[in-house]
Amino acid sequence: MSKHVFFCMLIGYSFAAAAQAPTDTSISAHAQLKGVVVTATKFPKPIDQTGNSVIVITHEQLLHSQGESLAQILNDQAGITINGANSNPGKDKAIYIRGAGSDYAVVLLDGMPLYDPSGMGGAFDLRLIPVDEIERIEIVKGGLSTLYGTDAIAGVINIITRRAIHKPVGGNASLSYGSYQTFQAHAGVDGQIQAFTYDVQYDHQQTGGISEATDTTGKAGFDKDGMNSNAVLARLGWQVNPQFQLHPFFRYNYFFGNTDAGSFTDARDNYRAEDLDAGLQSTYQLPNGAIHLHYLYEQTHRKYHSQSYGDSRYQGLQHDAEIYWNQNFGKHFQLLAGADYRYLKMPDTTAKKKNPSVYLLSPYIALFWANTQGLNLEIGGRLTHHQQYGDNFSFTFNPSYILRSGIIFSADVSSSFKAPTLTMLYGPYSPNPDLRPEIAYQYEAGITVPYATGSDMRFTVFRRIIRHVIVYTPAKYINQDKQRDWGMEYENKVQVGKNLSFIGSFVFLAGQLTTVQNGKDTTYDNLLRKPKASFKLAAQWQVTPEWFIGTSLENVGDRTDLNFNTYPFAPVTLKAYTLWNAFTSYTFHKRYMLYLQLRNITNTSFTEVYGYNTMGFHVIGGIRIRI
């Protein structure tokens, strides 16, 4: 299907559906935009009172995504590409938000940053979060270092876990089986006894997988690379008094996956990862405000086993403590103020500085002017003190304006940063303790138009400039490059009656890197593995109160990758492709849901990473129970 035909379909269905939908564009139509989110401001706020680009994946949407991985669910969202989402289930997954690299996205668990200090870029591994633990997901795109500190250059993904039900004992479970010998199981028990709540979840997933590397001959007999993971989540709650809540938690995930030696190269290598999180969240309610405190301890262990090179082990840990206060002053004025302390350590005696560690201390403040109609405004700043390089400052200026018709104009001017990782500063290979942070500036403008009850369209343009990009050289890491990205996003939701909806998006991206080659500045296009153009269409139909049908189409344009089997690495073109997926479920007795997930229905052959396989047509079916 050509790009032109796909784009015409997107625009055509939007106007066709709008013609069928009710035409009331009064304030009542605008009310559908008023969902409440917490990630954009760290406290509950109507989504239309923030100028940020926000995506909310609700619990209902997650139920209609049974059988999908977290990477696949995120990959369905506008402006987000998860490289490897449709490759072998055990293959690594990279988060690209608006064309930025995976090290420029922050993953939060209930508002707390997940981070791997032992990694080259610190990015958290999406394979370590089971979908069945999740209640909802909030995604905020743009520069968000004012609220979330280092790495929040392209956006944040806040994964909000489930909460206990309000009765003494409840439970939930699910079982599924599908293609590639894929088996998934989930069991949980939760409840509330007077002032105490409890919630314990267990998840297991295994699959025979496919060969991770591509066999170009089809006759080499590459083995299949399966994976196995287990996860436990335990959360307690104590309503100490009407104002004060305590929520200690514990989470552990173990992942094992067979891997290959590289592109087009079979091997019996493997990868193991463990992630342990433990800590405490608390809230003290004030008149018209609240004080929030959290503490997170996270420990990661990774091991790569190679037949050729032996074992490589990596360890990291972080302590993250944050306290912040939000307060309403009158009808329109709101204040947020807080401080965050993060301590990172990489136990590694082979590093240039043995067992290196570093801390970051960051006070921040943000002021909000809020209106249901008229001007909404956020102004904020964060001062970060880094133990090694010193200080840097981040800011945000985020206005929006709501017309009586419900049309919203929004803008965002912000700066954000990425601190150099422990590996870059002190690691065993070419470290440089004199590195400075990467600094990014983002400019965004958008318009949201509600044109019928439950229907709206949003158009956004953005530009991002990252200075002092850290690059590896044989001598040492250095701050050298400059990255410029820009693009546009078009999103449209159409509600036809109560039971039928359509969601579509079109995203265009462009990016250029300026680097030094042979002593001179050189600029070239560099959207590595990221499509310049992508289209996504989805339809959801609640046929009866019990029966649900959903289907989606995704078109990913041409991309550029590198052939790492040559030196210098030669650029290669990955061809465009279109995927068709479908989902159906049937719920009976309000507690039992049977579901069937079908992916890549046309069995399309495509490539996400040069030299690596992707999954053909596959299905997974199962049952979900809530007691």
ZIDAWO-V285483 format. One record per helix or strand. SS is the DSSP state (~ for helix, > for strand). FROM is the first residue (numbers start at 1). TO is the last residue. If there is no record, write none. Layout:
# ZIDAWO-V285483
ss=SS from=FROM to=TO
ss=SS from=FROM to=TO
This chain:
# ZIDAWO-V285483
ss=~ from=3 to=20
ss=~ from=27 to=33
ss=> from=36 to=37
ss=> from=45 to=46
ss=~ from=47 to=49
ss=> from=53 to=57
ss=~ from=59 to=63
ss=~ from=70 to=75
ss=> from=80 to=83
ss=> from=87 to=87
ss=> from=94 to=97
ss=~ from=102 to=104
ss=> from=105 to=109
ss=> from=112 to=114
ss=~ from=126 to=128
ss=~ from=131 to=133
ss=> from=134 to=141
ss=~ from=145 to=148
ss=> from=155 to=161
ss=> from=170 to=178
ss=~ from=179 to=181
ss=> from=182 to=193
ss=> from=196 to=207
ss=> from=213 to=213
ss=> from=227 to=239
ss=> from=244 to=259
ss=> from=262 to=262
ss=> from=265 to=265
ss=> from=269 to=286
ss=> from=289 to=306
ss=> from=310 to=329
ss=> from=333 to=345
ss=> from=357 to=369
ss=> from=374 to=386
ss=> from=390 to=402
ss=> from=408 to=418
ss=~ from=422 to=426
ss=> from=438 to=452
ss=> from=455 to=471
ss=> from=478 to=496
ss=> from=500 to=517
ss=> from=520 to=525
ss=> from=528 to=528
ss=> from=533 to=542
ss=> from=547 to=556
ss=> from=559 to=563
ss=> from=570 to=574
ss=> from=577 to=588
ss=> from=592 to=599
ss=> from=612 to=612
ss=> from=614 to=614
ss=> from=618 to=626
